[in-house]
Amino acid sequence: MFNQLKQLLEEQHANFRVIEHPPEGKSQSVAQIRGTSEEQGAKAMLCKSKHDPNVLMLAILPGNKRLDFQKVASAMGIKKATLASPEEATLETGCQIGAIPPFSFSPRIHLLVDPALVEEHDEIAFNAGRLDRSMVLNTQDYLRIAKPELHSLWT
């Protein structure tokens, strides 16, 4: 995933940098390691419909916020959303929990991003498919390349 992501960003002429660090998946800890704020960290959480396991969404929100599953469900027009299991997340994204980047490389996964992440920061930071590699990416480049749907997602 790391190499695929790096290649995509290079091909799209994105302004980004890679940070190598000790393995870390917790938002607060990795923000300190990166030298970024927790608020600009893109926390990625794979969710699914409670009633239809084929409806998947990758919810991206600021690292210091808590996901509101009702808002995720509303954004998708479904009754109830729940968190995918660690095994499902790995199977669907190719990454372990904590290392999932804020990109969807699967047509099965809808990409939902909270506006607070992309409207308040010139750069976003995230683990890039590995717990020991982060990327800091220009926010406008992220929006241009990822083309997410913007919805309020946190409580």
TIRO-2110 file (N, C-alpha, C; in Angstrom, 1 decimal):
// TIRO-2110
0.8, -1.2, 0.0, N, 1, A
0.0, 0.0, 0.0, CA, 1, A
0.9, 1.3, 0.0, C, 1, A
1.9, 1.2, 0.8, N, 2, A
2.8, 2.4, 0.9, CA, 2, A
3.3, 2.8, -0.5, C, 2, A
3.9, 1.8, -1.2, N, 3, A
4.4, 2.0, -2.5, CA, 3, A
3.4, 2.5, -3.5, C, 3, A
2.2, 1.9, -3.5, N, 4, A
1.1, 2.3, -4.4, CA, 4, A
0.7, 3.7, -4.1, C, 4, A
0.6, 4.1, -2.9, N, 5, A
0.2, 5.4, -2.5, CA, 5, A
1.3, 6.5, -2.9, C, 5, A
2.5, 6.1, -2.7, N, 6, A
3.6, 7.0, -3.0, CA, 6, A
3.7, 7.2, -4.6, C, 6, A
3.5, 6.1, -5.3, N, 7, A
3.5, 6.2, -6.7, CA, 7, A
2.3, 7.1, -7.2, C, 7, A
1.1, 6.9, -6.7, N, 8, A
0.0, 7.7, -7.1, CA, 8, A
0.3, 9.2, -6.8, C, 8, A
0.8, 9.6, -5.7, N, 9, A
1.0, 11.0, -5.3, CA, 9, A
2.1, 11.6, -6.2, C, 9, A
3.1, 10.8, -6.6, N, 10, A
4.2, 11.3, -7.5, CA, 10, A
3.6, 11.5, -8.9, C, 10, A
2.8, 10.5, -9.4, N, 11, A
2.2, 10.6, -10.7, CA, 11, A
1.3, 11.8, -10.8, C, 11, A
0.7, 12.2, -9.7, N, 12, A
-0.3, 13.3, -9.7, CA, 12, A
0.4, 14.6, -9.3, C, 12, A
1.7, 14.6, -9.2, N, 13, A
2.5, 15.8, -8.8, CA, 13, A
2.0, 16.4, -7.6, C, 13, A
1.7, 15.6, -6.6, N, 14, A
1.3, 16.1, -5.3, CA, 14, A
2.5, 16.6, -4.5, C, 14, A
2.2, 17.6, -3.6, N, 15, A
3.2, 18.1, -2.7, CA, 15, A
3.0, 17.3, -1.4, C, 15, A
4.0, 16.4, -1.1, N, 16, A
4.0, 15.6, 0.1, CA, 16, A
5.4, 15.2, 0.5, C, 16, A
5.4, 14.8, 1.8, N, 17, A
6.7, 14.3, 2.3, CA, 17, A
6.4, 13.0, 3.1, C, 17, A
7.4, 12.2, 3.1, N, 18, A
7.4, 10.9, 3.9, CA, 18, A
8.2, 11.1, 5.2, C, 18, A
7.6, 10.6, 6.2, N, 19, A
8.3, 10.6, 7.5, CA, 19, A
8.4, 9.1, 8.0, C, 19, A
9.6, 8.7, 8.2, N, 20, A
9.8, 7.3, 8.8, CA, 20, A
9.9, 7.5, 10.3, C, 20, A
9.3, 6.6, 11.1, N, 21, A
9.2, 6.7, 12.5, CA, 21, A
9.0, 5.3, 13.1, C, 21, A
9.2, 5.2, 14.4, N, 22, A
8.8, 3.9, 15.1, CA, 22, A
7.4, 3.6, 14.9, C, 22, A
7.0, 2.3, 14.8, N, 23, A
5.6, 1.9, 14.6, CA, 23, A
4.7, 2.6, 15.6, C, 23, A
3.6, 3.2, 15.1, N, 24, A
2.6, 3.9, 16.0, CA, 24, A
1.3, 4.1, 15.2, C, 24, A
0.2, 3.7, 15.8, N, 25, A
-1.1, 3.9, 15.2, CA, 25, A
-2.0, 4.8, 15.9, C, 25, A
-1.7, 5.2, 17.1, N, 26, A
-2.6, 6.1, 17.9, CA, 26, A
-2.4, 7.5, 17.5, C, 26, A
-3.5, 8.2, 17.2, N, 27, A
-3.5, 9.6, 16.7, CA, 27, A
-2.6, 10.5, 17.5, C, 27, A
-2.8, 10.6, 18.8, N, 28, A
-2.1, 11.5, 19.6, CA, 28, A
-0.6, 11.3, 19.6, C, 28, A
-0.2, 10.0, 19.7, N, 29, A
1.2, 9.6, 19.8, CA, 29, A
1.9, 9.9, 18.4, C, 29, A
1.3, 9.5, 17.3, N, 30, A
1.9, 9.6, 16.0, CA, 30, A
2.0, 11.1, 15.6, C, 30, A
1.0, 11.9, 16.1, N, 31, A
1.1, 13.4, 15.8, CA, 31, A
2.4, 14.0, 16.4, C, 31, A
2.6, 13.6, 17.6, N, 32, A
3.9, 14.1, 18.3, CA, 32, A
5.1, 13.6, 17.6, C, 32, A
5.1, 12.4, 17.1, N, 33, A
6.3, 11.9, 16.4, CA, 33, A
6.5, 12.6, 15.1, C, 33, A
5.4, 12.9, 14.4, N, 34, A
5.4, 13.6, 13.1, CA, 34, A
5.8, 15.1, 13.2, C, 34, A
5.5, 15.7, 14.4, N, 35, A
5.6, 17.1, 14.6, CA, 35, A
4.4, 17.9, 13.9, C, 35, A
3.3, 17.2, 13.9, N, 36, A
2.0, 17.8, 13.4, CA, 36, A
1.0, 17.9, 14.5, C, 36, A
-0.1, 18.6, 14.3, N, 37, A
-1.1, 18.6, 15.3, CA, 37, A
-2.0, 17.4, 15.1, C, 37, A
-2.6, 17.0, 16.2, N, 38, A
-3.5, 15.8, 16.2, CA, 38, A
-4.7, 16.2, 15.3, C, 38, A
-5.1, 17.4, 15.3, N, 39, A
-6.3, 17.9, 14.5, CA, 39, A
-6.1, 17.7, 13.0, C, 39, A
-4.8, 17.7, 12.5, N, 40, A
-4.6, 17.6, 11.1, CA, 40, A
-4.3, 16.2, 10.7, C, 40, A
-4.3, 15.3, 11.7, N, 41, A
-4.1, 13.9, 11.4, CA, 41, A
-5.4, 13.3, 10.8, C, 41, A
-5.3, 12.6, 9.7, N, 42, A
-6.5, 12.0, 9.1, CA, 42, A
-6.7, 10.6, 9.6, C, 42, A
-7.6, 10.5, 10.6, N, 43, A
-7.9, 9.2, 11.2, CA, 43, A
-8.9, 8.5, 10.2, C, 43, A
-8.5, 7.3, 9.8, N, 44, A
-9.3, 6.5, 8.8, CA, 44, A
-10.0, 5.3, 9.6, C, 44, A
-11.3, 5.2, 9.4, N, 45, A
-12.0, 4.1, 10.1, CA, 45, A
-13.0, 3.5, 9.0, C, 45, A
-12.7, 2.2, 8.8, N, 46, A
-13.6, 1.4, 7.9, CA, 46, A
-14.9, 1.1, 8.5, C, 46, A
-16.0, 1.5, 7.9, N, 47, A
-17.3, 1.2, 8.5, CA, 47, A
-18.1, 0.4, 7.5, C, 47, A
-19.2, -0.2, 7.9, N, 48, A
-20.1, -1.0, 7.1, CA, 48, A
-21.5, -0.8, 7.5, C, 48, A
-22.4, -1.1, 6.6, N, 49, A
-23.8, -1.0, 6.9, CA, 49, A
-24.1, -2.2, 7.9, C, 49, A
-24.9, -1.9, 8.9, N, 50, A
-25.3, -3.0, 9.8, CA, 50, A
-26.2, -4.0, 9.1, C, 50, A
-26.9, -3.6, 8.1, N, 51, A
-27.9, -4.4, 7.4, CA, 51, A
-27.4, -5.0, 6.1, C, 51, A
-26.4, -4.4, 5.5, N, 52, A
-25.9, -4.9, 4.2, CA, 52, A
-24.4, -4.8, 4.2, C, 52, A
-23.7, -6.0, 4.5, N, 53, A
-22.3, -6.0, 4.6, CA, 53, A
-21.5, -5.6, 3.3, C, 53, A
-22.2, -5.4, 2.2, N, 54, A
-21.6, -5.0, 1.0, CA, 54, A
-21.5, -3.5, 0.9, C, 54, A
-22.1, -2.8, 1.8, N, 55, A
-22.0, -1.3, 1.8, CA, 55, A
-20.9, -0.9, 2.8, C, 55, A
-19.7, -0.5, 2.2, N, 56, A
-18.6, -0.1, 3.0, CA, 56, A
-18.2, 1.3, 2.8, C, 56, A
-17.7, 2.0, 3.8, N, 57, A
-17.3, 3.4, 3.8, CA, 57, A
-16.1, 3.6, 4.6, C, 57, A
-15.2, 4.4, 4.1, N, 58, A
-14.0, 4.7, 4.8, CA, 58, A
-14.2, 6.1, 5.3, C, 58, A
-14.4, 6.3, 6.6, N, 59, A
-14.7, 7.6, 7.3, CA, 59, A
-13.4, 8.2, 7.7, C, 59, A
-13.1, 9.4, 7.2, N, 60, A
-11.9, 10.1, 7.6, CA, 60, A
-12.3, 11.3, 8.4, C, 60, A
-11.7, 11.5, 9.5, N, 61, A
-12.0, 12.6, 10.4, CA, 61, A
-10.7, 13.1, 11.1, C, 61, A
-10.7, 14.3, 11.7, N, 62, A
-9.5, 14.7, 12.4, CA, 62, A
-9.2, 13.8, 13.5, C, 62, A
-7.9, 13.6, 13.7, N, 63, A
-7.4, 12.6, 14.7, CA, 63, A
-7.8, 12.8, 16.1, C, 63, A
-8.3, 14.0, 16.5, N, 64, A
-8.7, 14.3, 17.8, CA, 64, A
-10.2, 14.2, 18.0, C, 64, A
-10.9, 13.7, 17.0, N, 65, A
-12.4, 13.6, 17.1, CA, 65, A
-12.8, 12.2, 17.2, C, 65, A
-14.1, 12.0, 17.7, N, 66, A
-14.7, 10.7, 17.8, CA, 66, A
-15.8, 10.5, 16.7, C, 66, A
-15.8, 9.4, 16.0, N, 67, A
-16.7, 9.1, 14.9, CA, 67, A
-18.1, 9.0, 15.5, C, 67, A
-19.0, 9.6, 14.7, N, 68, A
-20.5, 9.5, 15.0, CA, 68, A
-21.1, 8.6, 14.0, C, 68, A
-21.4, 7.4, 14.4, N, 69, A
-21.9, 6.4, 13.4, CA, 69, A
-23.3, 6.8, 12.8, C, 69, A
-24.1, 7.5, 13.5, N, 70, A
-25.3, 8.0, 13.0, CA, 70, A
-25.1, 9.0, 11.8, C, 70, A
-24.0, 9.8, 11.9, N, 71, A
-23.7, 10.7, 10.8, CA, 71, A
-23.2, 10.0, 9.6, C, 71, A
-22.4, 8.9, 9.9, N, 72, A
-21.9, 8.1, 8.8, CA, 72, A
-23.1, 7.4, 8.1, C, 72, A
-24.0, 6.9, 8.8, N, 73, A
-25.2, 6.3, 8.2, CA, 73, A
-26.0, 7.3, 7.4, C, 73, A
-26.2, 8.4, 8.0, N, 74, A
-26.9, 9.5, 7.3, CA, 74, A
-26.3, 9.9, 6.0, C, 74, A
-24.9, 10.0, 6.0, N, 75, A
-24.2, 10.4, 4.8, CA, 75, A
-24.4, 9.3, 3.7, C, 75, A
-24.5, 8.1, 4.1, N, 76, A
-24.7, 7.0, 3.1, CA, 76, A
-26.1, 6.7, 2.8, C, 76, A
-27.1, 7.3, 3.5, N, 77, A
-28.5, 7.0, 3.3, CA, 77, A
-28.9, 5.6, 3.7, C, 77, A
-28.2, 5.1, 4.8, N, 78, A
-28.5, 3.8, 5.4, CA, 78, A
-29.1, 4.0, 6.8, C, 78, A
-29.6, 2.9, 7.3, N, 79, A
-30.2, 3.0, 8.7, CA, 79, A
-29.2, 3.0, 9.8, C, 79, A
-28.2, 2.1, 9.7, N, 80, A
-27.2, 2.0, 10.8, CA, 80, A
-25.9, 1.6, 10.2, C, 80, A
-24.8, 2.3, 10.7, N, 81, A
-23.4, 2.0, 10.3, CA, 81, A
-22.7, 1.5, 11.6, C, 81, A
-21.8, 0.6, 11.4, N, 82, A
-21.0, 0.1, 12.4, CA, 82, A
-19.5, 0.0, 12.0, C, 82, A
-18.6, -0.2, 12.9, N, 83, A
-17.2, -0.3, 12.6, CA, 83, A
-16.9, -1.7, 12.0, C, 83, A
-16.2, -1.8, 11.0, N, 84, A
-15.7, -3.1, 10.4, CA, 84, A
-14.8, -3.7, 11.4, C, 84, A
-14.7, -5.1, 11.5, N, 85, A
-13.8, -5.7, 12.4, CA, 85, A
-12.4, -5.5, 11.9, C, 85, A
-11.4, -5.7, 12.7, N, 86, A
-10.0, -5.6, 12.3, CA, 86, A
-9.7, -6.5, 11.1, C, 86, A
-10.2, -7.7, 11.1, N, 87, A
-10.0, -8.6, 10.0, CA, 87, A
-10.6, -8.1, 8.7, C, 87, A
-11.8, -7.6, 8.8, N, 88, A
-12.5, -7.0, 7.6, CA, 88, A
-11.7, -5.8, 7.1, C, 88, A
-11.3, -5.0, 8.0, N, 89, A
-10.5, -3.8, 7.6, CA, 89, A
-9.3, -4.2, 6.8, C, 89, A
-8.5, -5.2, 7.3, N, 90, A
-7.3, -5.6, 6.7, CA, 90, A
-7.6, -6.3, 5.3, C, 90, A
-8.7, -7.1, 5.2, N, 91, A
-9.1, -7.7, 4.0, CA, 91, A
-9.5, -6.7, 2.9, C, 91, A
-10.2, -5.7, 3.3, N, 92, A
-10.8, -4.7, 2.4, CA, 92, A
-9.8, -3.6, 2.0, C, 92, A
-8.9, -3.3, 2.9, N, 93, A
-8.0, -2.1, 2.6, CA, 93, A
-6.5, -2.6, 2.4, C, 93, A
-6.2, -3.8, 2.8, N, 94, A
-4.8, -4.3, 2.7, CA, 94, A
-3.9, -3.7, 3.8, C, 94, A
-4.5, -3.1, 4.8, N, 95, A
-3.8, -2.4, 5.8, CA, 95, A
-4.3, -2.8, 7.2, C, 95, A
-3.5, -2.9, 8.2, N, 96, A
-4.0, -3.1, 9.5, CA, 96, A
-4.6, -1.8, 10.1, C, 96, A
-5.4, -2.0, 11.1, N, 97, A
-6.0, -0.8, 11.8, CA, 97, A
-4.9, 0.1, 12.3, C, 97, A
-5.0, 1.4, 12.1, N, 98, A
-4.0, 2.4, 12.5, CA, 98, A
-3.1, 2.8, 11.3, C, 98, A
-3.1, 2.0, 10.2, N, 99, A
-2.2, 2.2, 9.1, CA, 99, A
-3.0, 2.6, 7.8, C, 99, A
-4.3, 2.5, 7.9, N, 100, A
-5.1, 2.8, 6.7, CA, 100, A
-5.0, 4.3, 6.3, C, 100, A
-4.6, 4.5, 5.1, N, 101, A
-4.5, 5.9, 4.6, CA, 101, A
-5.9, 6.4, 4.2, C, 101, A
-6.0, 7.7, 4.1, N, 102, A
-7.3, 8.3, 3.7, CA, 102, A
-7.7, 8.3, 2.2, C, 102, A
-7.4, 7.2, 1.6, N, 103, A
-7.7, 6.9, 0.2, CA, 103, A
-8.4, 5.6, 0.1, C, 103, A
-9.3, 5.6, -0.9, N, 104, A
-10.0, 4.3, -1.2, CA, 104, A
-9.5, 3.8, -2.6, C, 104, A
-8.9, 2.7, -2.6, N, 105, A
-8.4, 2.0, -3.8, CA, 105, A
-9.3, 0.9, -4.3, C, 105, A
-10.5, 0.9, -3.7, N, 106, A
-11.5, -0.1, -4.0, CA, 106, A
-12.8, 0.5, -4.4, C, 106, A
-13.4, 0.1, -5.5, N, 107, A
-14.7, 0.7, -5.9, CA, 107, A
-15.8, 0.3, -4.9, C, 107, A
-15.5, -0.7, -4.1, N, 108, A
-16.5, -1.1, -3.1, CA, 108, A
-16.6, -0.1, -1.9, C, 108, A
-15.5, 0.7, -1.7, N, 109, A
-15.4, 1.5, -0.5, CA, 109, A
-15.7, 3.0, -0.8, C, 109, A
-16.8, 3.5, -0.2, N, 110, A
-17.1, 5.0, -0.4, CA, 110, A
-16.2, 5.8, 0.5, C, 110, A
-15.6, 6.8, 0.0, N, 111, A
-14.7, 7.7, 0.8, CA, 111, A
-15.4, 8.9, 1.3, C, 111, A
-15.6, 9.0, 2.7, N, 112, A
-16.3, 10.1, 3.3, CA, 112, A
-15.3, 10.8, 4.2, C, 112, A
-15.2, 12.1, 4.0, N, 113, A
-14.2, 13.0, 4.8, CA, 113, A
-15.0, 14.1, 5.5, C, 113, A
-14.6, 14.3, 6.7, N, 114, A
-15.2, 15.4, 7.5, CA, 114, A
-14.5, 16.7, 7.1, C, 114, A
-15.4, 17.7, 6.7, N, 115, A
-14.8, 19.0, 6.3, CA, 115, A
-13.9, 19.6, 7.3, C, 115, A
-14.0, 19.4, 8.6, N, 116, A
-13.1, 20.0, 9.6, CA, 116, A
-11.7, 19.6, 9.3, C, 116, A
-11.4, 18.5, 8.8, N, 117, A
-10.0, 18.0, 8.5, CA, 117, A
-9.4, 18.8, 7.3, C, 117, A
-10.2, 19.0, 6.3, N, 118, A
-9.6, 19.6, 5.0, CA, 118, A
-9.9, 21.1, 4.9, C, 118, A
-10.7, 21.7, 5.7, N, 119, A
-11.0, 23.1, 5.6, CA, 119, A
-10.1, 24.0, 6.6, C, 119, A
-9.6, 23.3, 7.6, N, 120, A
-8.8, 24.1, 8.6, CA, 120, A
-7.3, 23.9, 8.5, C, 120, A
-6.8, 23.1, 7.6, N, 121, A
-5.4, 22.8, 7.6, CA, 121, A
-4.9, 22.8, 6.1, C, 121, A
-3.7, 23.4, 5.9, N, 122, A
-3.0, 23.4, 4.6, CA, 122, A
-2.5, 22.0, 4.3, C, 122, A
-2.2, 21.2, 5.3, N, 123, A
-1.7, 19.9, 5.1, CA, 123, A
-2.4, 18.9, 6.0, C, 123, A
-2.5, 17.7, 5.5, N, 124, A
-3.1, 16.6, 6.4, CA, 124, A
-1.9, 15.6, 6.6, C, 124, A
-2.0, 14.8, 7.7, N, 125, A
-0.9, 13.8, 8.0, CA, 125, A
-1.6, 12.5, 8.2, C, 125, A
-1.0, 11.4, 7.8, N, 126, A
-1.6, 10.1, 8.0, CA, 126, A
-0.6, 9.0, 7.9, C, 126, A
-0.9, 7.9, 8.5, N, 127, A
-0.1, 6.7, 8.3, CA, 127, A
-0.3, 6.2, 6.9, C, 127, A
0.7, 5.8, 6.2, N, 128, A
0.6, 5.5, 4.8, CA, 128, A
0.7, 4.1, 4.5, C, 128, A
-0.2, 3.3, 5.0, N, 129, A
-0.3, 1.9, 4.8, CA, 129, A
0.6, 1.1, 5.7, C, 129, A
1.4, 1.7, 6.5, N, 130, A
2.3, 1.1, 7.4, CA, 130, A
2.3, 1.9, 8.7, C, 130, A
2.5, 1.2, 9.8, N, 131, A
2.6, 2.0, 11.1, CA, 131, A
3.9, 2.7, 11.3, C, 131, A
4.9, 2.5, 10.5, N, 132, A
6.2, 3.1, 10.6, CA, 132, A
6.5, 4.1, 9.5, C, 132, A
5.5, 4.5, 8.7, N, 133, A
5.6, 5.5, 7.6, CA, 133, A
4.4, 6.4, 7.7, C, 133, A
4.7, 7.7, 7.7, N, 134, A
3.6, 8.6, 7.6, CA, 134, A
3.8, 9.5, 6.4, C, 134, A
2.8, 10.1, 5.9, N, 135, A
2.9, 11.1, 4.9, CA, 135, A
2.2, 12.4, 5.4, C, 135, A
2.8, 13.5, 5.0, N, 136, A
2.1, 14.8, 5.2, CA, 136, A
1.9, 15.3, 3.8, C, 136, A
0.6, 15.6, 3.5, N, 137, A
0.2, 15.9, 2.1, CA, 137, A
-0.6, 17.2, 2.1, C, 137, A
-0.3, 18.0, 1.0, N, 138, A
-1.0, 19.2, 0.8, CA, 138, A
-2.5, 18.9, 0.7, C, 138, A
-3.3, 19.7, 1.4, N, 139, A
-4.8, 19.4, 1.5, CA, 139, A
-5.4, 19.5, 0.2, C, 139, A
-5.1, 20.5, -0.6, N, 140, A
-5.7, 20.7, -1.9, CA, 140, A
-5.4, 19.6, -2.8, C, 140, A
-4.1, 19.1, -2.8, N, 141, A
-3.7, 17.9, -3.6, CA, 141, A
-4.5, 16.7, -3.1, C, 141, A
-4.7, 16.5, -1.8, N, 142, A
-5.5, 15.4, -1.3, CA, 142, A
-6.9, 15.4, -1.9, C, 142, A
-7.6, 16.6, -1.8, N, 143, A
-8.9, 16.7, -2.3, CA, 143, A
-9.0, 16.4, -3.9, C, 143, A
-8.0, 16.9, -4.6, N, 144, A
-8.0, 16.7, -6.0, CA, 144, A
-7.8, 15.3, -6.4, C, 144, A
-6.9, 14.6, -5.7, N, 145, A
-6.6, 13.2, -6.0, CA, 145, A
-7.6, 12.2, -5.5, C, 145, A
-8.0, 12.3, -4.2, N, 146, A
-8.9, 11.4, -3.6, CA, 146, A
-10.4, 11.6, -4.0, C, 146, A
-10.8, 12.8, -4.3, N, 147, A
-12.1, 13.1, -4.6, CA, 147, A
-13.2, 12.6, -3.6, C, 147, A
-13.0, 12.9, -2.3, N, 148, A
-13.9, 12.4, -1.3, CA, 148, A
-15.3, 13.1, -1.3, C, 148, A
-16.2, 12.4, -0.7, N, 149, A
-17.5, 13.1, -0.4, CA, 149, A
-17.3, 13.8, 1.0, C, 149, A
-17.7, 15.0, 1.1, N, 150, A
-17.5, 15.7, 2.4, CA, 150, A
-18.8, 15.7, 3.2, C, 150, A
-18.7, 15.2, 4.4, N, 151, A
-19.8, 15.1, 5.3, CA, 151, A
-19.3, 15.2, 6.8, C, 151, A
-20.1, 15.9, 7.6, N, 152, A
-19.8, 16.0, 9.0, CA, 152, A
-19.9, 14.5, 9.6, C, 152, A
-18.8, 14.1, 10.3, N, 153, A
-18.7, 12.7, 10.8, CA, 153, A
-18.5, 12.6, 12.2, C, 153, A
-18.2, 13.6, 13.0, N, 154, A
-17.8, 13.4, 14.4, CA, 154, A
-18.8, 14.0, 15.3, C, 154, A
-18.7, 13.6, 16.6, N, 155, A
-19.6, 14.0, 17.6, CA, 155, A
-19.0, 15.2, 18.3, C, 155, A
END
